[in-house]
Amino acid sequence: MNKGISLTGIKPTGTPHIGNYFGAIKPAIKLTKDYDARYFIADYHALNSTKDPKKIKKMTYEVAATWLACGLEPDKALVYKQSQVAETFELSTILLAFTAKGLMNRAHAYKALVQKNSDLKRDIDDGVNMGLFTYPVLMAADILLFDSDVVPVGKDQAQHLEMTIDIAQSLNHIYNKDILTIPKPLIRKKTQNVTGLDGRKMSKSYNNTIPLFLPPKKLRKLIMKIVTNSQSIEEVKSPDDCNVFKLYKLFASEQQQEKLREKYLAGGMGWGHAKQELFEIMNETVEPMREKYNILIENKKYIDDILETGSNKAREIAAKKMEYIKKNLGF
């Protein structure tokens, strides 16, 4: 029985944090067990917001090293760079002919920028490049080129996948043939919101993140900054309302969670003690990944070789799909 195909796009966005690991990286890597899994670094997507060649290259190495350090095994999945698969951009051009401008007008990222410009009384398209405006079409090409059956997405990307489905269905309807595979979203609600230092969702925009590969001393110092209430050591505390315990549960076994819960409910435990418990279990989990990341980031030739091998395989698959698509479109 053939496995279905899963596709995960990884945009190079700088230093990964704990929220990225539990919300995206860890669940996406698990897909290799049940799917023919493909992972690509979406470096062309990064070009919409970053024009510095050195920064794009640096972020590409960082994101590749991160996923490899977190357990992505190239021999069990296809790992490649978007920019090295030219067929992606050929398909993107074709898909533009089947995409209504009105659909792009409704994209969240574009609407947010238009609203911001309107609020500031600027031209509504100020700062909008066509890469940003047509971002959902390139994302659709990424997905449809590889006959993806499922695509893991967060709530912020769910709309783009819906647009991918709309575009694919439009093309299939016009030619009265299933030329493009219609993908399904794979949304994991349980882990997509990880608590940050201040109790809000962990996000770089809130400046409340815990970087994934911080050295132990810096990690402990940051954990000690987690916002808690002003209860004294003697008071009984509620684990379910505590930012520290919410993070602790991500790393701990059920037995470890129950043991710390009992300490909360018994009283006599200060917030410093709870934060120390969190630091110890977090550091224990992260340490082997941190060590592997530090080795990988210093061995860029190894990363280059993995991405080149994967990209060559991806191009073979993509070339066959493009030949099939173009034949059906009359080219």
Rosetta blueprint (number, residue, H / E / L):
1 M L
2 N L
3 K L
4 G E
5 I E
6 S E
7 L E
8 T E
9 G E
10 I E
11 K L
12 P L
13 T L
14 G L
15 T L
16 P L
17 H E
18 I H
19 G H
20 N H
21 Y H
22 F H
23 G H
24 A H
25 I H
26 K H
27 P H
28 A H
29 I H
30 K H
31 L H
32 T H
33 K H
34 D L
35 Y E
36 D E
37 A E
38 R E
39 Y E
40 F E
41 I E
42 A L
43 D H
44 Y H
45 H H
46 A H
47 L L
48 N L
49 S L
50 T L
51 K L
52 D L
53 P H
54 K H
55 K H
56 I H
57 K H
58 K H
59 M H
60 T H
61 Y H
62 E H
63 V H
64 A H
65 A H
66 T H
67 W H
68 L H
69 A H
70 C L
71 G L
72 L L
73 E L
74 P L
75 D L
76 K L
77 A L
78 L E
79 V E
80 Y E
81 K E
82 Q H
83 S H
84 Q H
85 V L
86 A L
87 E H
88 T H
89 F H
90 E H
91 L H
92 S H
93 T H
94 I H
95 L H
96 L H
97 A L
98 F L
99 T L
100 A L
101 K H
102 G H
103 L H
104 M H
105 N H
106 R L
107 A L
108 H H
109 A H
110 Y H
111 K H
112 A H
113 L H
114 V H
115 Q H
116 K H
117 N H
118 S H
119 D H
120 L L
121 K L
122 R L
123 D L
124 I L
125 D L
126 D L
127 G L
128 V L
129 N L
130 M H
131 G H
132 L H
133 F H
134 T L
135 Y H
136 P H
137 V H
138 L H
139 M H
140 A H
141 A H
142 D H
143 I H
144 L H
145 L L
146 F L
147 D L
148 S L
149 D L
150 V E
151 V E
152 P E
153 V L
154 G L
155 K H
156 D H
157 Q H
158 A H
159 Q H
160 H H
161 L H
162 E H
163 M H
164 T H
165 I H
166 D H
167 I H
168 A H
169 Q H
170 S H
171 L H
172 N H
173 H H
174 I H
175 Y H
176 N L
177 K L
178 D L
179 I L
180 L L
181 T L
182 I L
183 P L
184 K E
185 P E
186 L E
187 I L
188 R L
189 K L
190 K L
191 T L
192 Q L
193 N L
194 V L
195 T E
196 G L
197 L L
198 D L
199 G L
200 R L
201 K E
202 M L
203 S L
204 K H
205 S H
206 Y H
207 N L
208 N L
209 T L
210 I L
211 P E
212 L L
213 F L
214 L L
215 P L
216 P H
217 K H
218 K H
219 L H
220 R H
221 K H
222 L H
223 I H
224 M L
225 K L
226 I L
227 V L
228 T L
229 N L
230 S L
231 Q L
232 S L
233 I L
234 E L
235 E L
236 V L
237 K L
238 S L
239 P H
240 D H
241 D H
242 C L
243 N H
244 V H
245 F H
246 K H
247 L H
248 Y H
249 K H
250 L H
251 F H
252 A L
253 S L
254 E H
255 Q H
256 Q H
257 Q H
258 E H
259 K H
260 L H
261 R H
262 E H
263 K H
264 Y H
265 L H
266 A H
267 G L
268 G L
269 M L
270 G L
271 W H
272 G H
273 H H
274 A H
275 K H
276 Q H
277 E H
278 L H
279 F H
280 E H
281 I H
282 M H
283 N H
284 E H
285 T H
286 V H
287 E H
288 P H
289 M H
290 R H
291 E H
292 K H
293 Y H
294 N H
295 I H
296 L H
297 I H
298 E L
299 N L
300 K H
301 K H
302 Y H
303 I H
304 D H
305 D H
306 I H
307 L H
308 E H
309 T H
310 G H
311 S H
312 N H
313 K H
314 A H
315 R H
316 E H
317 I H
318 A H
319 A H
320 K H
321 K H
322 M H
323 E H
324 Y H
325 I H
326 K H
327 K H
328 N H
329 L H
330 G L
331 F L
